Each structure stands twice: as C-alpha cells, then as structure tokens.
Amino acid sequence: GTIANHYKTKGLDVLITALGQDALLRDTPVIVIGDGPERAALERQIADAKLGNIHLVGRIDCANRYLRAFDLFVLPSRKEGMPIALLEAMTVGVPAVAANAGATGELIEHEKTGLLVPTENPHALGDALRTALTHPEEAAAGAAAAKKKAGLYTLSRMVEETKTLYRSLL
C-alpha cells in the first residue's frame, strides 16, 4: 500500500502501470490512502487496465496508523522533499520500495534498507515490487535496518542540526 495524495508528482500512474504489467502484481491487493485532483484519471487508468486489485480508499485522518497493516510500502513519486509517509513506514518496520526522488535516496539504501528504483520507470518498480513480495525474508531484513535508520530522523535531532547550521552561518 501507499499513503499519497493524488497529484501527478506522486507517480501513482507509474504504480498502476507497474501493477498492470505483471501477473503476480495484477492479483496483489493494493491500498492507496489519499485523495486529490488526479483521482478521476487514476480511476480511469485502473478501469482501463482492468485492475480490480487497486483500491483508492480516499483521505483518512491519521493514515499512518494503518501502515502496520501493509505487507509492503511503495512510494512511486516523481518528486519529493523528505517523504514523511516513507519515514513513518520505516519507523514501524514495513518493508519499502521507493522511487529515487528527493531525499528518498537518503532514507532508502538499495538492498539494505529497502529497494530503490529510478523515477518514471514502471518496469523497475514492478520488478522491485515482485522481488520484495517473493523474498519476504530479505524484505523483512531491509525493514529492520530501515527501522534503525528511521530512528536517526527525530524531531529533536532535526531541530538541533538546524540550530547548529544557523549558528555556523552567523
């Protein structure tokens, strides 16, 4: 599953394309929590590809509380800053597959803390999803390493690092 508002930058269309290209992925249930202006286009893409496995459940308050229900978290973004939903998935130990956008590459080290793929590449995304789903032991090991790494991104640490940066600039 994923938590992503329905904007072009979130790459949900890339995810849908990836899911439609692989028999295993066509049958794997996928939950997308979020909403936005691309919803109608995504619904058409899902219908055209005959993908009944993808469920756009809409906006849910405190969506991160559902992360533990995911077997795998996917972030197919074209553009990101610091992806909070990915960080939250890492914090609760959910294996992750992510496109290398923005700071995602700082969080996910390919084959160590998850699987990292190029942006705009449904084939690579599909391959990584298939790998994560068919190799659950490796995915779990990556999730455990990611959980440790996520512990480095606390609010207090970020505040202290920001203060240190500001002091260095004075």
N, CA, C and O of each residue as an XYZ file, in Angstrom:
680
protein
N       0.816     -1.191      0.000
C       0.000      0.000      0.000
C       0.852      1.242      0.000
O       2.079      1.183      0.070
N       0.175      2.370     -0.081
C       0.856      3.653     -0.019
C      -0.069      4.704      0.574
O      -1.292      4.559      0.574
N       0.539      5.748      1.071
C      -0.187      6.937      1.513
C       0.338      8.066      0.634
O       1.492      8.478      0.760
N      -0.519      8.562     -0.258
C      -0.087      9.588     -1.196
C      -1.303     10.320     -1.736
O      -2.265      9.699     -2.188
N      -1.253     11.633     -1.685
C      -2.321     12.387     -2.314
C      -2.214     12.243     -3.826
O      -1.133     12.005     -4.363
N      -3.321     12.387     -4.489
C      -3.406     12.117     -5.918
C      -2.984     13.338     -6.734
O      -3.811     14.053     -7.300
N      -1.679     13.549     -6.774
C      -1.059     14.578     -7.583
C      -0.112     13.893     -8.552
O       0.417     12.824     -8.249
N       0.105     14.490     -9.705
C       0.992     13.907    -10.720
C       2.376     13.591    -10.133
O       2.978     12.575    -10.479
N       2.880     14.461     -9.246
C       4.223     14.270     -8.693
C       4.344     12.991     -7.863
O       5.454     12.502     -7.656
N       3.236     12.445     -7.388
C       3.280     11.246     -6.542
C       3.467      9.960     -7.343
O       3.722      8.910     -6.754
N       3.347     10.014     -8.665
C       3.663      8.860     -9.502
C       2.715      7.680     -9.362
O       3.092      6.550     -9.670
N       1.500      7.920     -8.906
C       0.564      6.801     -8.748
C       0.222      6.166    -10.093
O      -0.065      4.970    -10.153
N       0.248      6.946    -11.167
C       0.035      6.380    -12.501
C       1.158      5.410    -12.873
O       0.916      4.407    -13.544
N       2.363      5.701    -12.445
C       3.503      4.806    -12.683
C       3.288      3.498    -11.920
O       3.558      2.416    -12.441
N       2.802      3.606    -10.688
C       2.498      2.413     -9.890
C       1.428      1.565    -10.571
O       1.568      0.345    -10.654
N       0.378      2.188    -11.053
C      -0.702      1.444    -11.718
C      -0.169      0.741    -12.955
O      -0.502     -0.419    -13.198
N       0.649      1.424    -13.738
C       1.258      0.802    -14.918
C       2.111     -0.398    -14.507
O       2.038     -1.457    -15.130
N       2.911     -0.234    -13.469
C       3.765     -1.327    -12.989
C       2.924     -2.526    -12.567
O       3.272     -3.663    -12.883
N       1.832     -2.289    -11.864
C       0.988     -3.374    -11.387
C       0.315     -4.109    -12.541
O       0.090     -5.317    -12.465
N      -0.004     -3.387    -13.601
C      -0.673     -3.994    -14.740
C       0.224     -4.829    -15.624
O      -0.272     -5.570    -16.472
N       1.533     -4.732    -15.451
C       2.478     -5.425    -16.332
C       2.930     -6.776    -15.819
O       3.730     -7.441    -16.478
N       2.447     -7.203    -14.667
C       2.956     -8.423    -14.052
C       1.791     -9.235    -13.481
O       0.953     -8.695    -12.760
N       1.739    -10.522    -13.799
C       0.621    -11.369    -13.358
C       0.494    -11.421    -11.834
O      -0.615    -11.331    -11.308
N       1.609    -11.563    -11.124
C       1.555    -11.594     -9.658
C       1.008    -10.274     -9.117
O       0.154    -10.262     -8.231
N       1.508     -9.172     -9.658
C       1.100     -7.863     -9.159
C      -0.340     -7.528     -9.515
O      -1.008     -6.803     -8.777
N      -0.828     -8.050    -10.641
C      -2.226     -7.811    -11.042
C      -3.191     -8.398    -10.017
O      -4.318     -7.923     -9.875
N      -2.749     -9.429     -9.306
C      -3.619    -10.107     -8.333
C      -3.343     -9.700     -6.890
O      -4.043    -10.151     -5.982
N      -2.345     -8.862     -6.662
C      -1.987     -8.456     -5.309
C      -2.831     -7.247     -4.904
O      -2.828     -6.236     -5.607
N      -3.549     -7.331     -3.792
C      -4.342     -6.178     -3.352
C      -3.444     -4.987     -3.003
O      -2.424     -5.137     -2.330
N      -3.839     -3.823     -3.468
C      -3.081     -2.592     -3.222
C      -4.044     -1.534     -2.683
O      -5.092     -1.267     -3.271
N      -3.666     -0.946     -1.561
C      -4.454      0.110     -0.933
C      -3.725      1.438     -1.132
O      -2.534      1.551     -0.844
N      -4.451      2.440     -1.627
C      -3.900      3.789     -1.780
C      -4.737      4.712     -0.903
O      -5.912      4.957     -1.178
N      -4.108      5.219      0.161
C      -4.774      6.165      1.053
C      -4.398      7.569      0.590
O      -3.216      7.891      0.472
N      -5.389      8.391      0.330
C      -5.160      9.755     -0.115
C      -6.223     10.154     -1.119
O      -7.068      9.344     -1.499
N      -6.175     11.401     -1.543
C      -7.144     11.924     -2.493
C      -6.516     13.107     -3.197
O      -5.433     13.552     -2.819
N      -7.175     13.616     -4.204
C      -6.652     14.781     -4.890
C      -7.144     14.903     -6.307
O      -7.993     14.127     -6.744
N      -6.615     15.877     -7.036
C      -7.123     16.214     -8.360
C      -6.905     15.145     -9.435
O      -7.579     15.184    -10.464
N      -6.006     14.211     -9.239
C      -5.748     13.160    -10.228
C      -6.622     11.920    -10.022
O      -6.496     10.948    -10.767
N      -7.494     11.946     -9.033
C      -8.273     10.756     -8.703
C      -9.061     10.209     -9.898
O      -9.004      9.010    -10.169
N      -9.781     11.051    -10.601
C     -10.593     10.580    -11.733
C      -9.707      9.939    -12.807
O     -10.066      8.902    -13.365
N      -8.568     10.542    -13.095
C      -7.649      9.972    -14.094
C      -7.112      8.623    -13.625
O      -6.982      7.695    -14.423
N      -6.802      8.511    -12.343
C      -6.312      7.236    -11.799
C      -7.405      6.175    -11.858
O      -7.132      5.022    -12.190
N      -8.634      6.555    -11.538
C      -9.745      5.597    -11.616
C      -9.933      5.102    -13.045
O     -10.184      3.916    -13.258
N      -9.813      6.000    -14.033
C      -9.919      5.597    -15.443
C      -8.784      4.645    -15.816
O      -9.003      3.636    -16.486
N      -7.574      4.977    -15.376
C      -6.422      4.129    -15.689
C      -6.612      2.735    -15.091
O      -6.321      1.735    -15.746
N      -7.091      2.665    -13.872
C      -7.340      1.382    -13.209
C      -8.413      0.599    -13.965
O      -8.253     -0.597    -14.205
N      -9.501      1.267    -14.341
C     -10.588      0.607    -15.076
C     -10.119      0.135    -16.443
O     -10.420     -0.987    -16.850
N      -9.378      0.988    -17.161
C      -8.889      0.619    -18.497
C      -7.965     -0.587    -18.448
O      -7.968     -1.413    -19.360
N      -7.181     -0.689    -17.395
C      -6.243     -1.814    -17.238
C      -6.906     -3.030    -16.590
O      -6.276     -4.074    -16.422
N      -8.185     -2.885    -16.226
C      -8.941     -3.966    -15.584
C      -8.221     -4.480    -14.322
O      -8.029     -5.682    -14.137
N      -7.835     -3.526    -13.467
C      -7.110     -3.845    -12.247
C      -8.041     -3.687    -11.040
O      -8.073     -2.632    -10.407
N      -8.776     -4.717    -10.738
C      -9.685     -4.691     -9.602
C      -8.986     -4.827     -8.265
O      -9.629     -4.779     -7.217
N      -7.675     -4.995     -8.294
C      -6.912     -5.179     -7.061
C      -6.488     -3.872     -6.407
O      -6.002     -3.883     -5.276
N      -6.662     -2.737     -7.098
C      -6.214     -1.445     -6.587
C      -7.410     -0.715     -5.982
O      -8.428     -0.512     -6.644
N      -7.273     -0.329     -4.729
C      -8.365      0.316     -4.006
C      -7.950      1.720     -3.588
O      -7.090      1.891     -2.724
N      -8.567      2.719     -4.205
C      -8.343      4.118     -3.826
C      -9.348      4.411     -2.714
O     -10.523      4.664     -2.979
N      -8.879      4.373     -1.480
C      -9.796      4.463     -0.343
C     -10.079      5.891      0.105
O     -10.913      6.107      0.984
N      -9.400      6.862     -0.482
C      -9.645      8.250     -0.132
C      -8.801      8.713      1.039
O      -7.909      8.013      1.519
N      -9.116      9.910      1.474
C      -8.381     10.529      2.575
C      -8.836      9.911      3.893
O     -10.031      9.722      4.121
N      -7.888      9.604      4.745
C      -8.172      9.062      6.072
C      -7.335      9.847      7.076
O      -6.118      9.952      6.923
N      -7.971     10.393      8.089
C      -7.229     11.085      9.143
C      -6.286     10.098      9.832
O      -6.621      8.930     10.027
N      -5.115     10.586     10.192
C      -4.102      9.759     10.875
C      -3.846      8.466     10.104
O      -3.809      7.383     10.689
N      -3.672      8.586      8.808
C      -3.488      7.420      7.934
C      -2.309      6.553      8.355
O      -2.314      5.344      8.123
N      -1.304      7.158      8.969
C      -0.116      6.390      9.358
C      -0.432      5.262     10.334
O       0.356      4.326     10.463
N      -1.561      5.332     11.019
C      -1.908      4.253     11.960
C      -2.241      2.951     11.234
O      -2.317      1.897     11.866
N      -2.440      3.008      9.914
C      -2.751      1.809      9.129
C      -1.512      1.182      8.489
O      -1.609      0.132      7.854
N      -0.370      1.806      8.647
C       0.845      1.314      7.997
C       1.192     -0.124      8.388
O       1.655     -0.897      7.550
N       0.974     -0.480      9.633
C       1.321     -1.838     10.081
C       0.511     -2.913      9.355
O       0.906     -4.079      9.343
N      -0.607     -2.535      8.757
C      -1.428     -3.486      8.003
C      -0.847     -3.771      6.615
O      -1.252     -4.730      5.957
N       0.101     -2.940      6.171
C       0.710     -3.126      4.855
C       1.802     -4.194      4.933
O       2.598     -4.209      5.871
N       1.832     -5.071      3.958
C       2.942     -6.017      3.824
C       4.159     -5.323      3.222
O       5.298     -5.753      3.402
N       3.885     -4.235      2.501
C       4.918     -3.523      1.768
C       4.438     -2.095      1.553
O       3.266     -1.875      1.246
N       5.326     -1.129      1.711
C       5.004      0.268      1.437
C       5.682      0.650      0.131
O       6.863      0.363     -0.065
N       4.946      1.292     -0.754
C       5.522      1.713     -2.032
C       5.381      3.226     -2.175
O       4.326      3.797     -1.899
N       6.465      3.859     -2.612
C       6.495      5.299     -2.851
C       6.983      5.520     -4.284
O       8.191      5.550     -4.521
N       6.061      5.675     -5.244
C       6.452      5.786     -6.653
C       6.691      7.222     -7.138
O       6.625      7.477     -8.340
N       6.960      8.139     -6.250
C       6.997      9.577     -6.553
C       7.967      9.971     -7.652
O       9.042      9.394     -7.815
N       7.538     10.982     -8.398
C       8.404     11.638     -9.377
C       9.234     12.724     -8.703
O      10.354     13.023     -9.118
N       8.658     13.307     -7.653
C       9.272     14.440     -6.965
C       8.937     14.318     -5.482
O       7.803     13.995     -5.127
N       9.900     14.573     -4.628
C       9.712     14.507     -3.175
C      10.620     15.514     -2.508
O      11.608     15.964     -3.088
N      10.276     15.861     -1.292
C      11.198     16.539     -0.390
C      11.720     15.436      0.516
O      12.417     14.526      0.068
N      11.379     15.527      1.787
C      11.649     14.444      2.734
C      10.322     13.691      2.868
O       9.379     14.217      3.458
N      10.235     12.484      2.338
C       8.957     11.766      2.309
C       8.548     11.241      3.690
O       9.028     10.199      4.137
N       7.670     11.967      4.345
C       7.252     11.640      5.704
C       6.545     10.286      5.766
O       6.775      9.516      6.699
N       5.690      9.985      4.789
C       4.984      8.691      4.813
C       5.982      7.534      4.745
O       5.793      6.516      5.411
N       7.028      7.681      3.955
C       8.063      6.644      3.890
C       8.772      6.529      5.233
O       8.999      5.423      5.725
N       9.118      7.647      5.818
C       9.774      7.644      7.127
C       8.883      6.980      8.182
O       9.373      6.236      9.032
N       7.587      7.247      8.124
C       6.651      6.617      9.061
C       6.576      5.103      8.833
O       6.510      4.334      9.792
N       6.585      4.676      7.570
C       6.578      3.236      7.269
C       7.849      2.579      7.794
O       7.801      1.482      8.351
N       8.973      3.241      7.619
C      10.241      2.718      8.120
C      10.203      2.595      9.639
O      10.677      1.607     10.199
N       9.642      3.597     10.299
C       9.578      3.630     11.760
C       8.825      2.444     12.338
O       9.170      1.950     13.411
N       7.793      1.982     11.628
C       7.009      0.845     12.131
C       7.464     -0.488     11.533
O       6.842     -1.520     11.785
N       8.540     -0.477     10.745
C       9.127     -1.715     10.254
C       8.454     -2.338      9.057
O       8.478     -3.559      8.896
N       7.844     -1.509      8.200
C       7.222     -2.026      6.981
C       8.255     -1.987      5.858
O       8.856     -0.937      5.629
N       8.483     -3.094      5.149
C       9.413     -3.087      4.015
C       8.981     -2.052      2.978
O       7.789     -1.814      2.784
N       9.968     -1.438      2.312
C       9.659     -0.356      1.384
C      10.320     -0.532      0.027
O      11.441     -1.024     -0.096
N       9.568     -0.106     -0.989
C      10.062      0.051     -2.354
C       9.776      1.496     -2.714
O       8.643      1.956     -2.575
N      10.791      2.218     -3.175
C      10.604      3.647     -3.437
C      11.361      4.086     -4.676
O      12.418      3.549     -5.010
N      10.788      5.084     -5.353
C      11.479      5.738     -6.460
C      12.461      6.747     -5.872
O      12.187      7.382     -4.854
N      13.586      6.879     -6.518
C      14.670      7.729     -6.019
C      14.416      9.204     -6.340
O      15.039      9.780     -7.232
N      13.494      9.793     -5.597
C      13.137     11.204     -5.783
C      13.422     11.966     -4.498
O      13.142     11.469     -3.407
N      13.970     13.154     -4.616
C      14.228     13.989     -3.446
C      15.140     13.299     -2.450
O      16.163     12.726     -2.822
N      14.761     13.358     -1.181
C      15.579     12.780     -0.108
C      15.337     11.287      0.089
O      15.859     10.697      1.034
N      14.562     10.680     -0.779
C      14.284      9.243     -0.646
C      15.572      8.427     -0.626
O      15.688      7.466      0.134
N      16.534      8.805     -1.456
C      17.804      8.098     -1.512
C      18.624      8.217     -0.233
O      19.525      7.411     -0.001
N      18.323      9.215      0.602
C      18.974      9.317      1.911
C      18.376      8.307      2.887
O      19.058      7.836      3.798
N      17.113      7.981      2.695
C      16.420      7.063      3.605
C      16.574      5.608      3.177
O      16.813      4.730      4.006
N      16.437      5.365      1.891
C      16.494      4.001      1.371
C      17.822      3.764      0.673
O      18.145      4.403     -0.328
N      18.571      2.841      1.219
C      19.806      2.392      0.574
C      19.473      1.064     -0.091
O      19.138      0.088      0.580
N      19.568      1.038     -1.413
C      19.114     -0.112     -2.204
C      19.668     -1.435     -1.675
O      20.872     -1.601     -1.477
N      18.750     -2.357     -1.456
C      19.013     -3.718     -0.970
C      19.575     -3.758      0.449
O      20.022     -4.810      0.905
N      19.558     -2.627      1.148
C      19.990     -2.621      2.549
C      18.855     -2.174      3.462
O      18.568     -2.825      4.466
N      18.213     -1.069      3.114
C      17.086     -0.590      3.920
C      15.786     -0.584      3.113
O      14.787     -0.011      3.547
N      15.800     -1.208      1.963
C      14.636     -1.276      1.084
C      15.114     -1.404     -0.345
O      16.291     -1.658     -0.599
N      14.198     -1.227     -1.271
C      14.551     -1.279     -2.688
C      14.300      0.089     -3.293
O      13.221      0.660     -3.133
N      15.296      0.612     -3.987
C      15.257      1.944     -4.581
C      15.306      1.791     -6.093
O      16.167      1.090     -6.625
N      14.381      2.447     -6.784
C      14.314      2.350     -8.243
C      14.338      3.748     -8.852
O      14.057      4.731     -8.167
N      14.675      3.839    -10.143
C      14.632      5.145    -10.799
C      13.188      5.661    -10.875
O      12.242      4.875    -10.920
N      13.033      6.976    -10.889
C      11.707      7.559    -11.077
C      11.227      7.282    -12.502
O      12.020      7.006    -13.403
N       9.912      7.365    -12.678
C       9.307      7.242    -14.015
C       9.619      5.908    -14.686
O       9.665      5.846    -15.915
N       9.834      4.850    -13.929
C      10.220      3.576    -14.520
C       9.321      2.455    -14.001
O       9.660      1.793    -13.019
N       8.167      2.237    -14.660
C       7.246      1.213    -14.179
C       7.829     -0.198    -14.219
O       7.468     -1.036    -13.392
N       8.722     -0.472    -15.167
C       9.334     -1.812    -15.230
C      10.204     -2.066    -14.005
O      10.105     -3.121    -13.378
N      11.056     -1.101    -13.663
C      11.923     -1.247    -12.485
C      11.077     -1.313    -11.213
O      11.367     -2.103    -10.314
N      10.041     -0.491    -11.136
C       9.163     -0.502     -9.968
C       8.477     -1.856     -9.834
O       8.430     -2.425     -8.744
N       7.949     -2.369    -10.931
C       7.300     -3.688    -10.910
C       8.256     -4.796    -10.506
O       7.908     -5.669     -9.711
N       9.463     -4.758    -11.057
C      10.466     -5.769    -10.694
C      10.786     -5.718     -9.202
O      10.895     -6.756     -8.548
N      10.935     -4.506     -8.669
C      11.252     -4.359     -7.242
C      10.088     -4.827     -6.374
O      10.302     -5.480     -5.353
N       8.869     -4.502     -6.766
C       7.704     -4.968     -6.010
C       7.634     -6.493     -6.009
O       7.393     -7.108     -4.970
N       7.844     -7.092     -7.168
C       7.827     -8.561     -7.270
C       8.922     -9.155     -6.387
O       8.681    -10.127     -5.671
N      10.110     -8.584     -6.434
C      11.224     -9.080     -5.613
C      10.870     -9.005     -4.131
O      11.074     -9.970     -3.394
N      10.349     -7.882     -3.698
C      10.008     -7.716     -2.280
C       8.920     -8.692     -1.848
O       8.973     -9.234     -0.744
N       7.942     -8.915     -2.705
C       6.838     -9.814     -2.355
C       7.235    -11.284     -2.387
O       6.691    -12.088     -1.630
N       8.171    -11.641     -3.250
C       8.559    -13.051     -3.371
C       9.772    -13.417     -2.517
O      10.146    -14.587     -2.439
N      10.382    -12.426     -1.881
C      11.514    -12.656     -0.985
C      11.248    -11.958      0.351
O      11.945    -11.007      0.703
N      10.245    -12.427      1.091
C       9.846    -11.726      2.313
C      10.925    -11.676      3.390
O      10.946    -10.737      4.185
N      11.824    -12.664      3.438
C      12.878    -12.639      4.459
C      13.827    -11.477      4.212
O      14.195    -10.762      5.144
N      14.226    -11.287      2.946
C      15.110    -10.178      2.614
C      14.404     -8.836      2.845
O      15.005     -7.883      3.340
N      13.122     -8.782      2.479
C      12.352     -7.546      2.690
C      12.272     -7.216      4.176
O      12.402     -6.056      4.565
N      12.057     -8.238      5.008
C      11.974     -8.025      6.457
C      13.316     -7.564      7.023
O      13.354     -6.712      7.910
N      14.407     -8.118      6.520
C      15.732     -7.702      6.982
C      15.982     -6.234      6.616
O      16.510     -5.470      7.424
N      15.603     -5.850      5.405
C      15.737     -4.457      4.995
C      14.878     -3.538      5.847
O      15.295     -2.435      6.199
N      13.671     -3.999      6.179
C      12.764     -3.201      7.012
C      13.344     -3.012      8.410
O      13.206     -1.939      8.998
N      13.987     -4.042      8.945
C      14.600     -3.922     10.272
C      15.739     -2.900     10.247
O      15.875     -2.091     11.164
N      16.551     -2.944      9.194
C      17.632     -1.962      9.055
C      17.059     -0.557      8.855
O      17.601      0.418      9.374
N      15.971     -0.460      8.105
C      15.333      0.835      7.862
C      14.748      1.398      9.147
O      14.785      2.607      9.372
N      14.209      0.528      9.988
C      13.638      0.981     11.259
C      14.723      1.632     12.120
O      14.488      2.670     12.739
N      15.902      1.024     12.156
C      17.020      1.618     12.896
C      17.406      2.968     12.301
O      17.636      3.931     13.032
N      17.475      3.036     10.981
C      17.846      4.286     10.315
C      16.811      5.377     10.573
O      17.168      6.539     10.765
N      15.536      5.009     10.577
C      14.471      5.994     10.820
C      14.617      6.642     12.184
O      14.211      7.788     12.372
N      15.195      5.918     13.141
C      15.417      6.465     14.473
C      16.348      7.656     14.489
O      16.380      8.407     15.463
N      17.110      7.838     13.418
C      18.016      8.988     13.312
C      17.283     10.267     12.925
O      17.835     11.362     13.041
N      16.044     10.131     12.468
C      15.300     11.283     11.963
C      14.234     11.738     12.958
O      13.050     11.821     12.631
N      14.683     12.029     14.175
C      13.754     12.506     15.198
C      13.614     14.022     15.106
O      14.478     14.706     14.559
N      12.531     14.524     15.639
C      12.300     15.964     15.642
C      13.402     16.680     16.418
O      13.925     17.696     15.959
N      13.756     16.158     17.588
C      14.773     16.831     18.402
C      16.118     16.879     17.678
O      16.827     17.883     17.749
N      16.468     15.807     16.989
C      17.732     15.803     16.245
C      17.694     16.815     15.104
O      18.665     17.537     14.878
N      16.592     16.866     14.399
C      16.478     17.809     13.290
C      16.520     19.252     13.786
O      17.119     20.107     13.133
N      15.900     19.536     14.921
C      15.945     20.880     15.498
C      17.383     21.226     15.874
O      17.849     22.327     15.577
N      18.089     20.307     16.521
C      19.476     20.563     16.916
C      20.370     20.778     15.708
O      21.228     21.661     15.724
N      20.182     19.979     14.654
C      21.000     20.149     13.458
C      20.700     21.477     12.769
O      21.601     22.107     12.215
N      19.444     21.902     12.801
C      19.079     23.193     12.221
C      19.715     24.325     13.016
O      20.242     25.274     12.434
N      19.669     24.229     14.348
C      20.324     25.241     15.192
C      21.818     25.301     14.900
O      22.386     26.385     14.770
N      22.449     24.149     14.798
C      23.886     24.087     14.515
C      24.192     24.756     13.179
O      25.160     25.506     13.062
N      23.373     24.485     12.182
C      23.568     25.106     10.875
C      23.437     26.626     10.985
O      24.278     27.360     10.465
N      22.391     27.098     11.656
C      22.193     28.541     11.801
C      23.356     29.198     12.540
O      23.809     30.280     12.166
N      23.834     28.532     13.596
C      24.978     29.088     14.342
C      26.211     29.180     13.464
O      26.973     30.144     13.548
N      26.404     28.184     12.629
C      27.586     28.186     11.752
C      27.515     29.294     10.710
O      28.541     29.746     10.202
N      26.320     29.722     10.399
C      26.147     30.769      9.396
C      26.254     32.177      9.982
O      26.409     33.145      9.238
N      26.173     32.296     11.297
C      26.240     33.625     11.940
C      27.643     34.181     11.966
O      27.862     35.283     12.470
